[in-house]
Amino acid sequence: MSSPLRILLLTGLVIGLLTGCNVRQSNSALAHGEIAPRLATKTLADVGGDISRITTYRQPDERMYQYSLDKALASGKPILLEFATPGHCSVCDRQLQITKAMLDKYQTQVLFLHMDQYMNPEAFKAYKVFGDPWTFVIDSKGRVRFQQPGAMLYNEMDAAIRNVLPPGAQTTH
């Protein structure tokens, strides 16, 4: 294999690893300002408290599995909705670590939900998610205000959340 071709292939591999596991850009994704789809999703209560039946995440935070998506949207609070399947995606695992840090910071102002493809595949379909991780931030009126396929940095996620908070809102961290 020639050197330029080898470099091109390695560059593609590195970009794929940095942007996520099996993420495909799609024109069919939800549009900014679109009403977020409402559907019942599994909660910790639905699985009898057995968190392994709702996520493949090795270090889950029970706070991300308290609300069904339809109930979260009816709450009138902003939502950070993280689509990630860490059982097959190391980037998803890192993404969920950042999500948990945001949960600690904004837990009184924002609802945080994690959807695992194996446990809530209907949510992946409804939100037109092709691959993961994929992050949505939904405002208090249920409109999509931010979405990003692939991995995010801490500061990127923080800025997306702050954009849906009322002016002057304080963090708990």
N, C-alpha and C positions, 0 to 999 in steps of 0.2 A: 504494500500500500504506500502511495506517495506521501511525502511529508505534508503538503498542503491539505490533502484529503484527510489524513489522520488528525490534523489540527482542527479542521472543520467538524469532524465527527466528535472529537473531544469537547469542542466548544458547545455543540448542540447538547451533549450529555450533561455538561455542567449547567447550562441554562435550564434544562429540564429539571435537574435536581434542585436548583435554587428557586424555581417558580412553583413547584408543587408536584404532587403525584397524579399523573394522568389528567391534568387540567387541559381542557380544550376551550379556547375562546369560542364564543357563540354569539351570533346576532340575535338568537332567540331568547337570550337571558332577559330577566325582568328589567324594565326601563326605570330610570330615575323618576321618582314621583308616582310610579304605579302603585296601586293598592296591593299590599302583600296578600298572597293567597292564605285563606283561613282553612285549616284542617286539623283534625284531632291527631295528635302524635302521642307516642308512649311516654309516660311519666314514671318516676320511681314507684309511685303508688300502684300503677298498672301492673308492675312486675313484682309486686309483693316485697319491695325493698331490695330485691336482688339486682344490684347495679350492673352485674355482668350480663344481665339479660337486656340491657338498654345501651351499652357501649362496649367497644373493644379497647377503650382507653385504659392504660395501666394505672394511672393516677387520677381517677375521676373525682370531680368535686360535686357532691350531691346537689348543690345549689343550682346546677345547670340542668337538672332533670326534674324539677318541681312542677313545672307548668307544661301543659299541652300547648302547642303553638296557637290554637284557636283561643284558648283562655288567656294566654299572654297578650295576644293582639287586642282582646277585649278589655284588658286591664287599664289602658290609657297611659301606660309607661312606654318609653322607648325600649327597643329590644336590640341586642346584639345576637344574631343568629349565626352560629358557626357550623358549617357542614364540614365534617372531617371524619375520616375512617382510619384511626391510628393503627388498627389491626393489620393494615397492609401499607401504611404510609408513614414513614419517619418524619416527613415534613409536617404532617398533620399533628403528630405528637408535639413537635416544637410550637406549632400554631396554638394548640390547646394550652400550652404553658403560658403563652402571652395572654390568651383569653382569660385564664384564671387570674393573672395579675391584674387585668382590667376589672374583673369581677370584684376583687378585693378593693379596688379603688372606687368603683362606681356602684357597688351593690345596693345602695339605698335609692338610687335614681334610675337604674337601668335593669331590665330583666335579661339574663344571659341564658341562652338555650344552645345545647349542643345536639346536633343530629348526626347519627352514625348511619351510614348507608345500609349496613346489614340490619339495623334495628328499625329504621324509619325510611324505607326506600320510597314511600309515597311522597314524603316531603322533598326528596331530591327531584322527583318528577315534577311536582307542583311548582317548584322554584326554578326549574329548568337548569339544574346544576349538573354539569358534565365533568366529573372529576372532582378532586378535592385536594387541599382545603379550599373553601369558598366562603367568604364572609359577607353577611348582609347587616346593615344597620337600618332599622325601621323606626320612624318617628312615633310620637305618642298618638298620632291619628291613623297609624297603620300603613303609612306610605314608605316605600323603599327610598331611602335618602343616600345610600351608599352600598356598593357591592364591589367585591374584588375577588377574582379567581386567583388562586395561588397564595403563597406565603405573604405575610405582612410583617412589617417591623413594629415594635412596640409603639413608637411615636406615630406611625401611620394609623394604627388602630385607635390610639388615644385621640387623635385629631378627628377621626370619623365619629367617634362617640360624642366628643364635645360639641360637634356641629348639630346634634339633635337635642342637646340639653337647653333648658331655658337660660336666658342671659343671667349671669351672676351665680349660677349653680356651683356649689362647692363639692369637692371630692372628699371621701372619707379616709384617704390615705395621705 
